Every structure is written in structure tokens, then in C-alpha cells.
Amino acid sequence: MQVAVLGAGTMGAGMSRSLLRAGHQVTVWNRTPARVEALAAEGATVAASPGEAVRGAAAVLVMVFDAEAVLEVIAAAAPEAEPGAVWLQTSTVGVQGAERVAALAAERGLRLLDAPVLGTKAPAEQGKLVVLLSGDRRAVEAAGPVLEAVSVRSVYAGERLGVASALKLVCNAWIATQNAALGQSLALAEGLGVDPALFLEAVRGSAADSAYLHMKAELVRKGDYPPSFTLDGALKDVELILAAARETGVADDVLAGLQAVYRRASEAGHGDEDMAAVYEAFPPRF
């Protein structure tokens, strides 16, 4: 299948590699051309514009930072898209963002799937993402070869566009909370004079244990945060979740705290590092 990937950052590049490995013809576009040089060497075709990228494509995968970027890229590409192409909007854009994207797709006559993903750099490159889907089931079936290439499984949330994006906020609320809670516990151990490694040993094998806990703790231990998913990306998502909670009347105490600590770590210069760097918002200051 000929597939266009609009946005080749950490996630888009990984998904492009999974598509290439599955034998698809992949054309990539990225706002920063230098980011796609490696993909070109691996067999992808590089387009100079979103419109050029989607010409002839049966499926278009959009993976950019936020709703504004999604709307801009789709508007630029739509005039040159193939009739009947399936558009998979995989970015995290929130509920209102998803509604705006759906409205634009309807205006331009595009066959859109709301398809945000769970997973970071390694699952994207390994084709092991979980895709959350909402939209016409016939479009889901048409996108099957793309979904098989980039994911280990899909969760279908319903026909209404935007339901998958709502589900993504629910999932990311849990992930962002776990990540920040880990940073807090490690810092608390240090503040109390307890070896943080003892915390990890104490929960090992219990219901509270997880591979995620140890993976992120290892980054904190090394004090080095190569990004699988950036802290600024997590902050953007937390702010979308917080807005959704307030719009629906859900108590936001935890989310407001998450926003504060992710923002503090970002303002301290850790925004481009892995989200585990939220730990840097917690260590004792006296």
C-alpha cells in the first residue's frame, strides 16, 4: 500500500520504519527536512510539502505535535489527496481538537479515522503500538494493512469521531500520574535518607510493580533522559486532560498538581528530555 506519513518526529519516524519493514511504499514529510534524512536512506520517499506527500497515497497517517499543527497539515495536504484515501489522525489533540479536525475533514470530504496511539519511541519502531480508533468501521477495514504494520492491537471505541481521542486522554492521565508519582517517591526517599533502590526492591513483584516503574527509574538513576516521549509533550497532554476534566465537571485536584510539576520541570530546562525528567521538579530544596 502507498502510505503518506505527515510528521516524522520521534513517533512518526518510528511508525514510518514499521511501515517500511512491512513492505509498504512510504512517503514522508516533516516540517524540519533534516529529520527525514535517515528515513530516506532506509527506503522512504521524502516529499517537499504535505500535498506532495499525499499524492497517490491510499492511506495518510498524521503524527504532529498538537491540534493546530494537525489542522494546518491536513488543510495543506487535502487538495492533492486521492479520493477515498483513509486519513489516520494519530496525534494527541484532545476532545475539542478532535472535533475541529473532524469538522475540517467533513468540509474537505476526507475519510477520517480518529486514531491516537499508546506507546513511545521503541513501540513505534517495533510496530507494537496500541491504536485507539473511532470512526466508520469500513474505513477501519480499509486501513487494516497500516494498522497491522504499526500496532500490536487496536481498541475500537465507536463510530463517533473523537471518542478515541477522549479515551487517549483517560489513558494518558494514568500514565502521566504514574510517571510523576515515581519522581515524587524517588525524591521523597532521598529527602528521608532512604536509598531509592530500596523503594524499587520493596515493590518488586507486588501488584504495585510494573516494567514502566523500573524503566523510568533507571533514567532518573542515571540522571540522563534521552526522550522516548518528551516532557513538554506530556505537559501538553496534561493540559488537554485538565481542560477536559474542567469542561465535564470532574474534580481536577490531581491533574492540577500534575500540571504544576510538569511545568516546573519544563521551566527548569527539561522540556526536550524524556518525561521521566519530571523527577527534577521534586528533589529537596534545602
C-alpha positions as CSV (number, residue, x, y, z in Angstrom):
1,M,0.0,0.0,0.0
2,Q,1.2,3.5,-0.7
3,V,1.2,5.4,2.6
4,A,2.0,9.1,3.4
5,V,3.3,10.0,6.8
6,L,2.9,13.6,7.7
7,G,5.2,14.4,10.6
8,A,8.4,12.4,11.1
9,G,9.4,13.3,14.6
10,T,10.1,10.5,17.2
11,M,6.8,8.8,16.7
12,G,6.2,9.5,13.0
13,A,9.7,8.2,12.2
14,G,9.2,5.1,14.2
15,M,5.9,4.4,12.5
16,S,7.4,5.0,9.1
17,R,10.1,2.4,9.8
18,S,7.4,-0.1,10.8
19,L,5.5,0.6,7.6
20,L,8.7,0.2,5.5
21,R,9.5,-3.1,7.3
22,A,6.0,-4.4,6.4
23,G,6.7,-3.7,2.7
24,H,4.6,-0.5,2.2
25,Q,5.6,2.3,-0.1
26,V,6.1,5.2,2.3
27,T,6.4,8.9,1.5
28,V,7.3,11.1,4.4
29,W,7.1,14.9,5.0
30,N,8.4,16.8,8.0
31,R,8.5,20.4,8.8
32,T,12.2,20.1,9.5
33,P,13.7,18.3,6.4
34,A,16.8,17.1,8.3
35,R,14.6,14.9,10.4
36,V,13.8,12.6,7.4
37,E,17.3,12.1,6.0
38,A,17.7,8.8,7.8
39,L,14.3,7.6,6.6
40,A,15.3,8.4,3.0
41,A,18.4,6.2,3.5
42,E,16.1,3.4,4.7
43,G,13.8,3.5,1.6
44,A,11.3,6.2,2.3
45,T,10.5,8.8,-0.3
46,V,10.8,12.4,1.0
47,A,8.3,15.0,0.0
48,A,8.8,18.7,0.0
49,S,5.3,19.5,1.1
50,P,2.3,17.8,2.7
51,G,0.5,18.0,-0.6
52,E,3.3,16.3,-2.5
53,A,3.4,13.6,0.2
54,V,-0.2,12.5,-0.2
55,R,-0.3,12.3,-4.0
56,G,-1.3,8.7,-4.9
57,A,-1.5,7.6,-1.2
58,A,-4.2,5.2,-0.2
59,A,-3.6,6.0,3.4
60,V,-2.4,9.1,5.1
61,L,-1.0,9.0,8.7
62,V,-0.8,12.3,10.5
63,M,1.5,12.5,13.6
64,V,2.4,16.0,14.7
65,F,2.5,17.9,18.0
66,D,-0.9,19.4,18.6
67,A,-4.3,20.2,17.1
68,E,-3.1,23.4,15.4
69,A,-0.4,21.6,13.6
70,V,-2.8,18.8,12.6
71,L,-5.3,21.3,11.2
72,E,-2.5,23.2,9.3
73,V,-1.1,20.0,7.8
74,I,-4.4,18.5,6.7
75,A,-5.5,21.8,5.2
76,A,-2.3,21.9,3.2
77,A,-2.4,18.3,2.0
78,A,-6.1,17.8,1.4
79,P,-6.3,19.5,-2.1
80,E,-3.8,17.0,-3.5
81,A,-5.2,13.8,-1.7
82,E,-6.6,10.8,-3.6
83,P,-10.4,10.5,-3.4
84,G,-11.2,7.8,-0.9
85,A,-7.9,7.8,0.9
86,V,-8.1,6.9,4.6
87,W,-6.7,9.6,6.9
88,L,-5.5,8.3,10.3
89,Q,-5.1,11.2,12.7
90,T,-2.8,9.7,15.3
91,S,-1.7,12.8,17.2
92,T,-3.0,13.6,20.7
93,V,-5.3,16.6,20.2
94,G,-7.9,16.3,23.0
95,V,-11.6,16.3,22.7
96,Q,-12.1,19.8,21.2
97,G,-9.1,19.3,18.9
98,A,-10.6,16.1,17.6
99,E,-13.9,17.9,16.9
100,R,-12.1,20.6,15.0
101,V,-10.2,18.0,12.9
102,A,-13.5,16.1,12.2
103,A,-15.1,19.3,11.1
104,L,-12.2,20.1,8.7
105,A,-12.3,16.6,7.3
106,A,-16.0,16.8,6.7
107,E,-15.6,20.2,5.0
108,R,-12.9,18.8,2.7
109,G,-14.6,15.4,2.1
110,L,-11.9,13.4,3.7
111,R,-12.3,9.8,5.0
112,L,-11.1,10.3,8.6
113,L,-10.3,8.0,11.4
114,D,-9.6,9.3,14.9
115,A,-6.6,7.1,15.7
116,P,-4.4,8.3,18.6
117,V,-1.8,5.8,19.8
118,L,-0.5,4.4,23.1
119,G,3.3,3.9,23.1
120,T,6.5,5.7,22.8
121,K,9.6,5.6,20.6
122,A,10.5,1.9,20.9
123,P,7.0,0.5,20.3
124,A,6.6,2.9,17.4
125,E,9.8,1.5,15.8
126,Q,8.9,-2.1,16.6
127,G,5.3,-1.9,15.3
128,K,4.0,-2.5,18.8
129,L,1.8,0.5,19.4
130,V,-1.8,0.2,20.6
131,V,-4.1,2.2,18.3
132,L,-7.3,3.7,19.7
133,L,-9.9,4.0,17.0
134,S,-13.1,5.8,16.3
135,G,-14.9,6.3,13.0
136,D,-16.5,4.4,10.2
137,R,-15.8,0.7,10.5
138,R,-15.4,0.5,6.7
139,A,-12.5,3.0,7.0
140,V,-11.0,0.9,9.8
141,E,-11.1,-2.1,7.5
142,A,-9.5,-0.1,4.6
143,A,-6.8,1.0,7.0
144,G,-6.1,-2.6,8.1
145,P,-2.7,-3.0,6.4
146,V,-1.4,0.2,8.1
147,L,-2.8,-0.8,11.5
148,E,-1.2,-4.2,11.2
149,A,2.2,-2.7,10.4
150,V,2.3,-0.1,13.2
151,S,0.4,-1.8,16.1
152,V,0.2,-4.9,18.2
153,R,-3.5,-4.4,18.6
154,S,-6.3,-1.8,18.2
155,V,-9.1,-0.8,20.5
156,Y,-12.3,0.3,18.7
157,A,-14.1,2.9,20.7
158,G,-17.1,3.6,18.5
159,E,-18.2,5.2,15.3
160,R,-18.3,8.8,16.6
161,L,-15.1,10.7,15.7
162,G,-13.5,12.0,18.8
163,V,-14.3,9.1,21.2
164,A,-10.8,7.6,20.6
165,S,-9.2,10.9,21.5
166,A,-11.3,11.1,24.7
167,L,-10.1,7.6,25.5
168,K,-6.5,8.7,24.9
169,L,-6.9,11.4,27.5
170,V,-8.1,8.9,30.0
171,C,-5.1,6.6,29.3
172,N,-2.6,9.5,29.4
173,A,-4.0,10.7,32.7
174,W,-3.0,7.4,34.2
175,I,0.5,7.4,32.5
176,A,1.3,10.9,33.5
177,T,0.2,10.3,37.0
178,Q,2.4,7.2,37.4
179,N,5.4,8.9,35.9
180,A,5.1,11.9,38.2
181,A,4.3,9.7,41.3
182,L,7.6,7.8,40.6
183,G,9.6,11.0,40.6
184,Q,7.9,12.1,43.8
185,S,8.6,8.8,45.6
186,L,12.3,8.7,44.5
187,A,12.8,12.3,45.7
188,L,11.0,11.6,48.9
189,A,13.3,8.6,49.6
190,E,16.3,10.9,49.1
191,G,14.8,13.5,51.3
192,L,14.2,10.9,54.1
193,G,17.7,9.5,53.7
194,V,16.5,6.2,52.2
195,D,18.3,4.6,49.3
196,P,15.8,4.9,46.3
197,A,16.8,1.5,45.2
198,L,15.1,0.1,48.3
199,F,11.8,1.5,47.2
200,L,12.1,-0.4,43.9
201,E,13.1,-3.6,45.7
202,A,10.2,-3.2,48.2
203,V,7.5,-3.1,45.5
204,R,9.2,-5.6,43.2
205,G,6.8,-8.4,42.2
206,S,3.8,-6.8,44.0
207,A,0.6,-5.6,42.5
208,A,2.2,-2.1,42.6
209,D,5.2,-3.1,40.5
210,S,5.5,-2.6,36.7
211,A,8.1,-2.6,34.0
212,Y,7.3,1.1,33.4
213,L,8.3,1.9,37.0
214,H,11.7,0.3,36.6
215,M,12.3,1.7,33.1
216,K,11.7,5.3,34.2
217,A,13.5,4.9,37.5
218,E,16.6,3.8,35.6
219,L,16.6,7.1,33.7
220,V,16.4,9.0,37.0
221,R,19.2,6.9,38.5
222,K,21.5,7.8,35.6
223,G,20.4,11.4,35.5
224,D,20.1,11.1,31.7
225,Y,16.8,11.4,29.9
226,P,17.0,10.5,26.2
227,P,13.5,11.1,25.0
228,S,11.0,8.3,24.3
229,F,8.3,10.9,24.9
230,T,9.3,14.4,25.8
231,L,8.3,16.2,29.0
232,D,6.9,19.1,27.0
233,G,4.7,16.5,25.1
234,A,3.5,15.2,28.5
235,L,2.8,18.7,29.7
236,K,0.7,19.4,26.6
237,D,-1.3,16.3,27.1
238,V,-1.8,17.0,30.9
239,E,-3.2,20.4,29.9
240,L,-5.6,18.9,27.5
241,I,-6.7,16.4,30.1
242,L,-7.1,19.2,32.7
243,A,-9.2,21.2,30.3
244,A,-11.4,18.1,29.5
245,A,-11.9,17.4,33.3
246,R,-13.0,21.0,33.9
247,E,-15.3,21.0,31.0
248,T,-17.1,17.9,32.2
249,G,-17.1,18.8,35.9
250,V,-14.7,16.1,37.0
251,A,-12.6,17.1,40.1
252,D,-9.2,18.2,38.9
253,D,-7.0,18.1,42.1
254,V,-4.6,15.5,40.8
255,L,-4.4,17.0,37.3
256,A,-3.7,20.5,38.6
257,G,-0.8,19.1,40.6
258,L,0.5,17.3,37.6
259,Q,0.3,20.4,35.5
260,A,2.3,22.3,38.2
261,V,5.1,19.7,38.4
262,Y,5.5,19.1,34.7
263,R,5.5,22.8,34.1
264,R,8.1,23.4,36.8
265,A,10.4,20.7,35.2
266,S,9.9,22.2,31.8
267,E,10.7,25.7,33.0
268,A,13.9,24.3,34.6
269,G,15.0,23.3,31.1
270,H,14.0,19.7,30.8
271,G,11.2,20.1,28.2
272,D,13.0,18.3,25.4
273,E,14.1,15.4,27.6
274,D,12.1,12.3,28.5
275,M,9.0,12.8,30.6
276,A,10.8,11.0,33.4
277,A,12.7,14.2,33.9
278,V,9.6,15.4,35.9
279,Y,11.6,14.0,38.8
280,E,13.7,17.2,38.6
281,A,10.7,19.1,39.9
282,F,10.7,17.2,43.2
283,P,14.2,17.0,44.9
284,P,14.5,18.7,48.3
285,R,15.5,22.3,48.0
286,F,17.0,22.6,51.5
